[in-house]
Amino acid sequence: MKRYKVLQVSSAEAFETSLNELAHAGWKLITANMAPLPDAADDDFAYFALLENVPIETELQQLMEENSDELNALDALDSQNSPDSVDLSPSDN
């Protein structure tokens, strides 16, 4: 199940730090924006971000389903190059 988080801060530095910390914790950024604060100086902004977190098992399952053809092709290549398929007879040396 996906979970969502909204981040709101009033400092660009805090925004960057928070996004980095959340990214390391597995959160993915969906969208980010900034808006001027009402009745504030020209350089005062509010920073907003929407993030989502999907359990790694769900994400891996989706990736495997989306890439099943590529995985099957890799399996076929791997079986062709396995040590059992190489003919190493002493007369070949």
N, C-alpha and C positions, 0 to 999 in steps of 0.2 A: 504494500500500500504506500502510495506517495504521501509525503508530508511536506507542508509548505511553511515558510518562515518569511516574515517581513522585517526588514532592517531599516531603521530610521535613525540617523544621526545628524548633527549640525556641524561636523568638522570633516574636511576632506581627508585628513590624516587618519582620524578614527574610522572613517568609512573604509578606507583602503585596508587598514589593519583588521577590521572586523570581517571584511570579505575574505582576506587571506586566511584568517583563523577558521572561518566557516568552510572554506574550500578544503582545508586540511582535514576537517572533520567529515568530509564527504558531501557537503552541500554544493549544489550546482546553481549558478546564477542564471535566472531566466530573463530578467530585465532589470535595468537600473536607470535612475533619472535623478535630476536635481531641480529644485524650485526655489525661487527667492522666498525668504521668510517675510511674512507681512510685518509692516512697521519696523523694518530693520534697515541697517546700512546696506549700501549697494553690494557689498561683498559678502553678505551673510546669506547662506543657502541651507536648505534642508536636503539631505541626500537620502534617497530611497532605493531599496532593492527588494526584489522578490526572488526567493530561492526555493529549490525543491530538493528533497532527499528521497531517494529510492533505495530500498534494501539491495545490497550488492547481489544477492542471490537472484532477485527479480531481474536486475539489469543484465547479469550474465546470461540468464535464460533467454531474455529478449535478443541479446547479441547472437547467441547460438542459433536461435530460430531464424533470425534475419540472414545469417551467414552460413546456413546449413550446406548450400551448394559448394561454397568455397572450402568448408571443412571436409566434405566428402572428397573433393578433389585432392586436398592435401593428404588425406588418409590413403587414397589410391597411389599417390606418388611415394608416400612413405613405404607402402607395402612392396612397391616395385624396387625400391632401393634398400630393402632389408638385407641383412647378412645372409639369410637363407636363400635369397635369389641370386647371389653371386656365385659363379662356378669357379672355384679355385682348385684346380687339379694340379698335382705336381708337374705334370708334363707341360703345362703352360708356362712354367718358369723357365 
